Amino acid sequence: MPSPLLVNLTSLLDDAKCYALVRQHRWPDGVRCPHCASASVARHGFDDTHRARQRYRCKSCQARFDDLTGTVLAGHHQPLRVWVLCLYLMGLNLSNRQIAQELDLVASDVQAMTEQLRAGLAAKVPPPPLNGTVEIDEVYVVAGHKGQPAEVAKRGARDGAAG
């Protein structure tokens, strides 16, 4: 039984604010179709199961989409407010176990959520530009000698003597 002193974090946020936050960050310059990138988009009601989730229809390609279409947040059983809180707690550098305790979730669910969120964040980071002289370390990888340590030692000694 939970202690009366504990605060249920998920009850502090409402879905409408979370969806507004997603819209603000996803489309700072106005809604664009995720299929054809057209800015000619009309609101098309709200989702039947999530009343705060806005639906749209593209006037150019006639595609239908909503606030989460094409994001790592789409198609999951956890409410958006749980994902937002998970992302916030990740920013505080909490472990998956601590996040699971705070959000009253199973550790495996939090593991899957944090992996998805990290993958989504990493996909948005552009690759670093490499200019001028780029130095990398050499790596010696042994492959194909499983169970034959003498072959590995012989190969390593021969390559070390030649190098």
Contacts in CASP RR format, 6 or more apart in sequence:
PFRMAT RR
TARGET T0000
AUTHOR 0000-0000-0000
METHOD contacts of the structure
MODEL  1
MPSPLLVNLTSLLDDAKCYALVRQHRWPDGVRCPHCASASVARHGFDDTH
RARQRYRCKSCQARFDDLTGTVLAGHHQPLRVWVLCLYLMGLNLSNRQIA
QELDLVASDVQAMTEQLRAGLAAKVPPPPLNGTVEIDEVYVVAGHKGQPA
EVAKRGARDGAAG
2 8 0 8 1.000
8 104 0 8 1.000
9 85 0 8 1.000
9 102 0 8 1.000
9 103 0 8 1.000
10 79 0 8 1.000
10 81 0 8 1.000
10 82 0 8 1.000
10 85 0 8 1.000
10 103 0 8 1.000
10 104 0 8 1.000
13 81 0 8 1.000
13 84 0 8 1.000
13 85 0 8 1.000
14 52 0 8 1.000
14 81 0 8 1.000
15 50 0 8 1.000
15 51 0 8 1.000
15 52 0 8 1.000
15 53 0 8 1.000
15 79 0 8 1.000
15 80 0 8 1.000
15 81 0 8 1.000
16 52 0 8 1.000
18 52 0 8 1.000
18 80 0 8 1.000
18 81 0 8 1.000
18 83 0 8 1.000
18 84 0 8 1.000
19 50 0 8 1.000
19 52 0 8 1.000
19 53 0 8 1.000
19 54 0 8 1.000
19 67 0 8 1.000
19 80 0 8 1.000
20 52 0 8 1.000
21 84 0 8 1.000
22 67 0 8 1.000
22 68 0 8 1.000
22 71 0 8 1.000
22 73 0 8 1.000
22 80 0 8 1.000
23 31 0 8 1.000
23 54 0 8 1.000
23 67 0 8 1.000
26 67 0 8 1.000
26 71 0 8 1.000
30 39 0 8 1.000
31 39 0 8 1.000
31 41 0 8 1.000
31 56 0 8 1.000
32 38 0 8 1.000
32 39 0 8 1.000
32 41 0 8 1.000
33 39 0 8 1.000
33 40 0 8 1.000
33 41 0 8 1.000
33 56 0 8 1.000
33 58 0 8 1.000
33 60 0 8 1.000
33 61 0 8 1.000
33 63 0 8 1.000
33 65 0 8 1.000
34 63 0 8 1.000
34 65 0 8 1.000
34 69 0 8 1.000
34 70 0 8 1.000
35 58 0 8 1.000
35 61 0 8 1.000
35 63 0 8 1.000
35 65 0 8 1.000
36 58 0 8 1.000
36 60 0 8 1.000
36 61 0 8 1.000
36 63 0 8 1.000
38 58 0 8 1.000
38 59 0 8 1.000
38 60 0 8 1.000
38 61 0 8 1.000
40 58 0 8 1.000
40 59 0 8 1.000
40 60 0 8 1.000
41 56 0 8 1.000
41 57 0 8 1.000
41 58 0 8 1.000
41 59 0 8 1.000
42 56 0 8 1.000
42 57 0 8 1.000
42 59 0 8 1.000
43 54 0 8 1.000
43 55 0 8 1.000
43 56 0 8 1.000
44 55 0 8 1.000
44 56 0 8 1.000
44 57 0 8 1.000
44 64 0 8 1.000
45 54 0 8 1.000
45 55 0 8 1.000
46 52 0 8 1.000
46 53 0 8 1.000
46 54 0 8 1.000
46 55 0 8 1.000
47 53 0 8 1.000
47 54 0 8 1.000
47 55 0 8 1.000
47 66 0 8 1.000
50 79 0 8 1.000
50 80 0 8 1.000
53 66 0 8 1.000
53 67 0 8 1.000
53 68 0 8 1.000
53 80 0 8 1.000
54 66 0 8 1.000
54 67 0 8 1.000
55 64 0 8 1.000
55 65 0 8 1.000
55 66 0 8 1.000
56 64 0 8 1.000
56 65 0 8 1.000
56 66 0 8 1.000
57 63 0 8 1.000
57 64 0 8 1.000
58 64 0 8 1.000
58 65 0 8 1.000
68 74 0 8 1.000
68 75 0 8 1.000
68 80 0 8 1.000
72 116 0 8 1.000
72 117 0 8 1.000
72 119 0 8 1.000
72 120 0 8 1.000
73 80 0 8 1.000
73 83 0 8 1.000
76 83 0 8 1.000
76 113 0 8 1.000
78 105 0 8 1.000
78 109 0 8 1.000
78 113 0 8 1.000
82 103 0 8 1.000
82 105 0 8 1.000
82 113 0 8 1.000
83 113 0 8 1.000
83 117 0 8 1.000
85 102 0 8 1.000
85 103 0 8 1.000
86 99 0 8 1.000
86 103 0 8 1.000
86 110 0 8 1.000
86 113 0 8 1.000
86 114 0 8 1.000
86 117 0 8 1.000
87 117 0 8 1.000
89 98 0 8 1.000
89 99 0 8 1.000
89 102 0 8 1.000
89 103 0 8 1.000
90 99 0 8 1.000
90 114 0 8 1.000
90 117 0 8 1.000
90 118 0 8 1.000
94 102 0 8 1.000
96 107 0 8 1.000
96 110 0 8 1.000
96 111 0 8 1.000
96 114 0 8 1.000
97 107 0 8 1.000
97 110 0 8 1.000
99 105 0 8 1.000
99 110 0 8 1.000
99 114 0 8 1.000
100 106 0 8 1.000
100 107 0 8 1.000
100 109 0 8 1.000
100 110 0 8 1.000
103 110 0 8 1.000
140 156 0 8 1.000
140 159 0 8 1.000
142 152 0 8 1.000
142 155 0 8 1.000
142 156 0 8 1.000
145 151 0 8 1.000
145 152 0 8 1.000
145 155 0 8 1.000
END
